[in-house]
Amino acid sequence: CDYQRFQRTMFNLKCPLVIKHIDMPNGCRYMSDYPNLLNNILPLNDKFILNKTITGCGGTSMFLDSNLDVVIISPRLPVLKVKSRQYQESFLFHVPLCYNRQKEISHMMGELKMYLDSHCYNTPFTRTKPAKIFVTLDSSQKVISVIKSSGLTDRFIFVVDEFQCLLGDAEFKGSTGMNFLAYLNSEVNRICYLSATPIPEIFLDYIPQLKGIHQYILSWDPGVIREPILKERMMKKGESAESLCRNIIEKYRQTGHFERKIIDGNIVYSREACIFINEVRSIRNIIMENNLKPDEVCILCSESKSSNVPKGFSIGDICTDRHNPVNKTFTFCTKASFEGVDFYSKNASTYIFINTGKEWQMLDIIIDIPQILGRQRLDANPFKNDATIYYKINPVTVSEEEFRQLQNMMEEKSNWIIETYNKSTDECKDLLIELYRDKAADKKFTADYVDLIYDNGKVSLSINYLVMVSRWNRWFQRNYYYNNSCQLLTSIKAALNINNRPKDISDFERGFYNAHHKDRLKGYSYFRKNYPQYSCFLLQNPFIDLEYHYWYETLGFDVLYSLDFREDDAIKKCDFLLALNRIKEECMKEFRIGSIYSKAEVKVKLRGIYDRLGLAGKTAKATDLYDYMEIHEIQRMNSDGKRIFFMEVLAPK
């Protein structure tokens, strides 16, 4: 609804996307379980968008496991490296930075040509497997040129994986993204733009290469979708990702776990942490300040930032064995690396840091948050759908009117420049191209959206619509989502389709997380008493300490009420109940059946029992003996001739 409002006020769209919904079979969890998708539903000989709607449903794997010749194009190199290791017969087109890189690129293109020769030409004596090629956006033109020169372009389907990254990366890789779209669209006929969180329709229609393209949206059986459990925490003044991570690390070192919950009556523990911080400098500080070791840490960030990690640490090295995952305790991820990465863990917790005060740490609520929550792939991980989100908000400083005025000026200037370019002589066109080619990176897109874009086999001046809609999207994110905490949290839940959990549960959890420590046991106890049907929801929430469950189930509401819900008193009472059987055993040794004791004698004996059992904080009272033994009180004369009450021990209790 927010984007529809945005659409009405910001853009004048004339060619809406053609959207077709595909109902996945009941009980179906993975796309490969529904063969009809590739057999007769999806238009594999055309260009289309495939919106999976949920992450971790095997969209990329469906294409890789098929009998199709496939080129997987991804903006994230780490993802391609992992996938290429999982598919032995595949070809990864990647040339690392080196002295004579152009020579290495030519060599790699030759290797690709031989790979195509061995996989795409059947002979009477050979049977080949389908070709599976992995390549980044930056190198895709080289791969396409080799395939084209071999006359195999129409044989391949080109899958643009995690294509929502085009929008997220536009601010710093806008030229690469726009040229990629232009080149791919002009050279290739079979394209699938694949994502679980695609670019919103309003922006897609504004990009010429995606305008009017058919979009297929998968609708899943609600029974196979597990709803996330989120704990949102606004960072207080003076708090930072570094200080909060210090607390997370200290808790782990003290307890040996990050979170815990109860599943089917058993306590399960999280002993690994995936921490999403979109700043390598912060990751470096956390590692150094907490004295983390290389064997404890996995860092996922772009290769260009690898020199910023601490000495002795490297990037990548994430576990790829889904059957027997062995991970390091801490995995740190940046925005430039997490899209499409499969995390295989049986017990990892997720922590997300959003700092809207820093542009590069302002996540896209519609795209990034669902992507992060979908990284944990193993259903065996009971913490797969749980996450703690630490966030900061920052009021918008540019009004809609001001921003619209600025954008209109830039668009008008861009259109004027392009019109002038198109009317110019070839010599003038070449001069304008050189001027924009020599333009410093920090000067681009400050006064206009003109860029060097591939067009009909050559470079010309054109408008970079990808950067333009990215600016609109970023302003909208800050203006609408990050303007206040209530709107931010509501939008996160909407983006994650969190609507199946009972409202009473959601309201309680939000209040519980934000309550003062001394008020939590009271709120918890009243909720358990008034809503006993929701106990299973609370037991499976890793952000409610198990002590609350234990206190309530051991003591019950009435006892906790009598203690005024004081946690210290609840701890003492529970400790006493734990020791009750041992106290009874000691009383059997200390008090003889049929014997009579004065209350003073009983008090002294009980004090000795409590001390032996380590219950030093418990006050010994003669009346306590009623809890451990069957007692009958009688009156007798003491040595002073006074009638006082004595306690006769009748039997064990």
SULDA-V192853 format. One record per backbone hydrogen bond with DSSP energy under -1.0 kcal/mol. CO is the residue of the C=O (numbers start at 0). NH is the residue of the N-H. If there is no record, write none. Layout:
co=CO nh=NH
co=CO nh=NH
//
This chain:
co=0 nh=4
co=1 nh=5
co=2 nh=6
co=3 nh=7
co=4 nh=8
co=5 nh=9
co=6 nh=10
co=17 nh=214
co=19 nh=216
co=21 nh=218
co=24 nh=27
co=29 nh=32
co=30 nh=33
co=33 nh=36
co=34 nh=38
co=35 nh=39
co=35 nh=40
co=36 nh=41
co=41 nh=43
co=42 nh=45
co=45 nh=190
co=47 nh=192
co=48 nh=215
co=49 nh=194
co=50 nh=217
co=56 nh=30
co=57 nh=61
co=58 nh=62
co=59 nh=63
co=60 nh=64
co=68 nh=156
co=69 nh=132
co=70 nh=158
co=71 nh=134
co=72 nh=160
co=75 nh=79
co=76 nh=80
co=77 nh=81
co=78 nh=82
co=79 nh=83
co=80 nh=84
co=81 nh=85
co=82 nh=86
co=86 nh=89
co=90 nh=133
co=91 nh=93
co=99 nh=103
co=100 nh=104
co=101 nh=105
co=102 nh=106
co=103 nh=107
co=104 nh=108
co=105 nh=109
co=106 nh=110
co=107 nh=111
co=108 nh=112
co=109 nh=113
co=110 nh=114
co=111 nh=115
co=112 nh=116
co=113 nh=117
co=114 nh=118
co=115 nh=119
co=122 nh=125
co=130 nh=69
co=131 nh=90
co=132 nh=71
co=133 nh=92
co=134 nh=73
co=138 nh=142
co=139 nh=143
co=140 nh=144
co=141 nh=145
co=142 nh=146
co=143 nh=147
co=144 nh=148
co=145 nh=149
co=146 nh=151
co=147 nh=150
co=151 nh=154
co=156 nh=70
co=157 nh=191
co=158 nh=72
co=158 nh=160
co=159 nh=193
co=161 nh=164
co=162 nh=165
co=163 nh=166
co=163 nh=167
co=164 nh=168
co=168 nh=171
co=168 nh=172
co=169 nh=173
co=172 nh=176
co=173 nh=177
co=174 nh=178
co=175 nh=179
co=176 nh=180
co=177 nh=181
co=178 nh=182
co=179 nh=183
co=180 nh=184
co=181 nh=185
co=182 nh=186
co=183 nh=187
co=189 nh=157
co=190 nh=47
co=191 nh=159
co=192 nh=49
co=193 nh=162
co=194 nh=51
co=199 nh=202
co=199 nh=203
co=200 nh=204
co=202 nh=205
co=203 nh=206
co=206 nh=209
co=206 nh=210
co=209 nh=212
co=213 nh=48
co=214 nh=19
co=215 nh=50
co=216 nh=21
co=218 nh=23
co=220 nh=223
co=221 nh=224
co=228 nh=386
co=230 nh=388
co=232 nh=390
co=235 nh=238
co=239 nh=243
co=240 nh=244
co=241 nh=245
co=242 nh=246
co=243 nh=247
co=244 nh=248
co=245 nh=249
co=246 nh=250
co=247 nh=251
co=248 nh=252
co=249 nh=253
co=250 nh=254
co=251 nh=255
co=258 nh=269
co=260 nh=267
co=262 nh=265
co=265 nh=262
co=267 nh=260
co=269 nh=257
co=271 nh=348
co=272 nh=330
co=273 nh=350
co=274 nh=332
co=275 nh=352
co=278 nh=282
co=279 nh=283
co=280 nh=284
co=281 nh=285
co=282 nh=286
co=283 nh=287
co=284 nh=288
co=285 nh=289
co=286 nh=291
co=292 nh=295
co=295 nh=329
co=297 nh=331
co=298 nh=315
co=299 nh=333
co=301 nh=304
co=302 nh=305
co=304 nh=307
co=305 nh=308
co=309 nh=312
co=328 nh=272
co=329 nh=297
co=330 nh=274
co=331 nh=299
co=332 nh=276
co=333 nh=336
co=333 nh=337
co=337 nh=340
co=342 nh=376
co=348 nh=273
co=349 nh=387
co=350 nh=275
co=351 nh=389
co=353 nh=391
co=354 nh=357
co=357 nh=360
co=358 nh=361
co=360 nh=362
co=363 nh=367
co=363 nh=368
co=366 nh=370
co=367 nh=371
co=368 nh=372
co=369 nh=373
co=371 nh=374
co=374 nh=342
co=377 nh=380
co=380 nh=383
co=382 nh=385
co=384 nh=228
co=386 nh=230
co=387 nh=351
co=388 nh=232
co=389 nh=353
co=390 nh=234
co=391 nh=355
co=398 nh=402
co=399 nh=403
co=400 nh=404
co=401 nh=405
co=402 nh=406
co=403 nh=407
co=404 nh=408
co=405 nh=409
co=406 nh=410
co=407 nh=411
co=408 nh=412
co=409 nh=413
co=410 nh=414
co=411 nh=415
co=412 nh=416
co=413 nh=417
co=414 nh=418
co=415 nh=419
co=416 nh=420
co=417 nh=421
co=418 nh=422
co=424 nh=428
co=425 nh=429
co=426 nh=430
co=427 nh=431
co=428 nh=432
co=429 nh=433
co=430 nh=434
co=431 nh=435
co=432 nh=436
co=433 nh=437
co=439 nh=442
co=442 nh=445
co=448 nh=463
co=450 nh=461
co=452 nh=459
co=454 nh=457
co=457 nh=454
co=459 nh=452
co=461 nh=450
co=462 nh=464
co=463 nh=467
co=464 nh=468
co=465 nh=469
co=466 nh=470
co=467 nh=471
co=468 nh=472
co=469 nh=473
co=470 nh=474
co=471 nh=475
co=472 nh=476
co=473 nh=477
co=474 nh=478
co=475 nh=479
co=476 nh=480
co=476 nh=481
co=481 nh=393
co=483 nh=487
co=484 nh=488
co=485 nh=489
co=486 nh=490
co=487 nh=491
co=488 nh=492
co=489 nh=493
co=490 nh=494
co=491 nh=495
co=492 nh=497
co=493 nh=496
co=496 nh=498
co=501 nh=505
co=502 nh=506
co=503 nh=507
co=504 nh=508
co=505 nh=509
co=506 nh=510
co=507 nh=511
co=508 nh=512
co=509 nh=513
co=515 nh=518
co=518 nh=522
co=519 nh=523
co=520 nh=524
co=521 nh=525
co=522 nh=526
co=523 nh=527
co=524 nh=528
co=525 nh=529
co=526 nh=530
co=530 nh=533
co=531 nh=534
co=533 nh=537
co=534 nh=538
co=535 nh=539
co=537 nh=540
co=538 nh=261
co=540 nh=543
co=544 nh=547
co=545 nh=549
co=546 nh=550
co=547 nh=551
co=548 nh=552
co=549 nh=553
co=550 nh=554
co=551 nh=555
co=555 nh=559
co=556 nh=560
co=557 nh=561
co=558 nh=562
co=559 nh=564
co=560 nh=563
co=562 nh=565
co=565 nh=569
co=566 nh=570
co=567 nh=571
co=568 nh=572
co=569 nh=573
co=570 nh=574
co=571 nh=575
co=572 nh=576
co=573 nh=577
co=574 nh=578
co=578 nh=582
co=579 nh=583
co=580 nh=584
co=581 nh=585
co=582 nh=586
co=583 nh=587
co=584 nh=588
co=585 nh=589
co=586 nh=590
co=591 nh=594
co=594 nh=648
co=596 nh=646
co=597 nh=601
co=598 nh=602
co=599 nh=603
co=600 nh=604
co=601 nh=605
co=602 nh=606
co=603 nh=607
co=604 nh=608
co=605 nh=609
co=606 nh=610
co=607 nh=611
co=608 nh=612
co=609 nh=614
co=610 nh=613
co=614 nh=617
co=620 nh=623
co=621 nh=624
co=622 nh=625
co=623 nh=626
co=624 nh=627
co=624 nh=628
co=627 nh=652
co=629 nh=649
co=629 nh=650
co=631 nh=647
co=633 nh=645
co=635 nh=643
co=637 nh=640
co=641 nh=637
co=643 nh=635
co=645 nh=633
co=646 nh=596
co=647 nh=631
co=648 nh=593
co=650 nh=629
//
